[in-house]
């Protein structure tokens, strides 16, 4: 799968004092469209896609429709880049559903979230800051990245619960069937308008366009199209990681072996390890450290 990455070393650095001050200031409480961008780390993006695609495979193996899945996001509002949410990781939830309705064992999900949240508090400064789910409907018509009435209600409840506590909440929708068909990451990020907010135009769509034809608005963005808006979705990678990826991709033979899906012999695996190890030799790898900070280690 392909998605355009930008070099973003700053995304891996956290000034705890500045972050806490930003959480206390809560500029998003006075500006319904304060957030303009959500940027995702590579590992977070891959975990989201893998989880959503697993729902497709599971549903098809059972002889039915692809299954809708859901998970949580961790991250933080950036105090350095106004209007930006930095998403660092994702965690699947024990939830499965079909189409626009998500089915959950509420108590089981709550217990899971509490346990996971307690673990995360000990390991990193980022908090749960959003949720994602898939819309594995079909390949006809528009891309299925929108908020249904149920999705909007869920998103609005989370925002009411979390935003005022310095923890702005993001909603992400993934179209896994199009991701597979296009070999691209087809996901979009959204925030709900507060109930008291009136959009500047009744025909305003989440992407900022004004569509006069009602049928077109509803088909692309759902019945509640004017109650939420879309953020720009971007992906970041450290400069060092970018350099490593470019270096190991100079020799595509090992990638092609893995893509072939055929069994790889032990001798070939040894050769692949040596090839990748040689490519990485001399590079420093940025690795997530305690509290979400970065530590640098030398690859051997």
Buried (B, 14 or more C-beta within 10 A) or exposed (E): EEBEBEBBBEBBEBEEEEBEEBBEEBEBEEEBBBBBBBBBBBEBBBBBBEBBBBBBEBBEEEEEBBBBBBBBBBBBBBBBBEBBBBBBBBBBBEBBBBBBEBEBEEEEBEEBBEEBBEEBEEEBBBBBBBBBBBBBBEEEEEBBBBBBEBBBBBBBEBBEEBBEEBBBBBBBBBBBBBBBEBEEBBBBBBBBBEEEEEBEEEBBBBEEEEBEEEEEBBBBBBBBBBBBBBBBBBBBBBEBBBBBEEBBEEEEEBEEBEEEEEEBEEEEEEBBEEBBEEBBEEBBBBEBBEEBBBEEEEEE
